[in-house]
Amino acid sequence: MHPIRKVAVIGLGYVGLPTAATFARAGLDVLGVDISEKVVRTINDGRIHIWEHDLDVLVKDMVEAGRLRAVTVPEPADAFVIAVPTPVNTDNTPNMTLVDSAVASIAPVLKRGDIVIIESTSTVGTTERAASQLAEARPDLSFPDTCPESADVLMAYCPERVLPGATLRELVDNARVLGGLDEQSSKRALELYRFFVKGEMVVASARAAEMAKLTENAFRDVNIAFANELSMICEKLDIDVWSVIRAANLHPRVNILKPGAGVGGHCIPVDPWFIINQAPDTAKIMRLARETNHAKTRLVQDKIVQACAGDRRTPIALLGLSYKPDIDDLRESPSLEILDALLADGYANILVVEPNVDELPQAYADRPIRLMDIESALHEARVMAILVGHEEFLARRDAMRSFAGTLIDPVGLTG
């Protein structure tokens, strides 16, 4: 088995690009692959197209050192890491088309001794399916699903588990689950990630690793749903939910999470559906948690509408568009869902405060929305909804408490 010197990372988004840069920092020759020519040009210029703490410096250094290069078409490498998005469709069924496309794209350049690793969140059985897909495309090579311990190309599933804003640190420090299709695949994956991972690395089957990734986020979704449901119950009973949570959490074995405007991001509101889709008659709690968290978003939206009392010209300020505090990531954001619903209902004077972005997504061009700072919003708005607890908002908490209009605060920032 030849040594691993070159790694190709397929997908240069919020996980793929930090992973590629981290492999490069560890001394490997890294090829980043993305279908976007704009992304490829940006990276090859030593710049980044997403925000992540310290990533700009690392990418610039690695590109200038000649250890990181981006292309639109895969080239030969010793290891291929697939880190493309896996969203759900409008009917909440998993959409694995980007993984399938990534697997197809590397098939022509595979050679004996390579390893293919899927990091993308995936349905159980995806690694096995990818092996079959590659075997059909490359009948000249053998894969571990049919030739265990003697395959030409090894395959494993090794999911990421990072916190946006701390990705570079958590890539190194967090534990990893390595799920090979056979023992040789697991050993080779272990060899690859040892280049930079300091956290514990646990070897499992590919299916167990796939399920573990889904389970982590389904567990978190269920716990957030409890907090959101509690907040809705307390509202009906005219009780301050934040005082209830503080009191309950004094119990040494209770840790209720913070309620909010819903659940967003590329993992927590998406991953449970992968399990629900594969076990629809059994995953009852997970389905109910998804429905509960979505109901909280609708409740916040209804409060905004009620505060406008039928006047669709009311200046409404939405504070925070990202899915969590202090990042620029808008994926699956409850705030966007609320914004879209207000626009669909004809509300025509919406003020958005999102300090982590310089401009609104292109989809909102020519819509009745204005991006502004917190001071301007406090002055102009008549209804204000704090949807994300950004640091910038926390610093203006006293001003928000004295806001003259209707204040809606599902995140408890002014409590």
Secondary structure as UniProt FT lines:
FT   STRAND          6..10
FT   TURN            14..15
FT   HELIX           16..25
FT   TURN            26..27
FT   STRAND          29..33
FT   HELIX           37..44
FT   TURN            45..46
FT   TURN            53..54
FT   HELIX           55..64
FT   TURN            65..66
FT   STRAND          68..71
FT   STRAND          79..82
FT   TURN            90..91
FT   HELIX           97..106
FT   HELIX           107..109
FT   TURN            112..113
FT   STRAND          115..118
FT   TURN            124..125
FT   HELIX           126..137
FT   TURN            139..140
FT   TURN            144..146
FT   TURN            148..150
FT   STRAND          154..157
FT   TURN            164..165
FT   HELIX           167..173
FT   STRAND          176..180
FT   HELIX           183..193
FT   TURN            194..196
FT   STRAND          201..205
FT   HELIX           206..236
FT   TURN            237..238
FT   HELIX           241..248
FT   TURN            249..250
FT   TURN            252..253
FT   TURN            268..270
FT   HELIX           271..278
FT   TURN            280..282
FT   HELIX           284..308
FT   TURN            309..310
FT   TURN            312..313
FT   STRAND          316..319
FT   TURN            325..326
FT   TURN            331..332
FT   HELIX           334..344
FT   TURN            345..346
FT   STRAND          350..353
FT   TURN            355..356
FT   HELIX           362..364
FT   TURN            365..366
FT   STRAND          369..371
FT   HELIX           374..380
FT   STRAND          383..386
FT   HELIX           391..394
FT   TURN            395..396
FT   HELIX           397..401
FT   STRAND          406..408
FT   TURN            410..411
FT   TURN            413..414
//
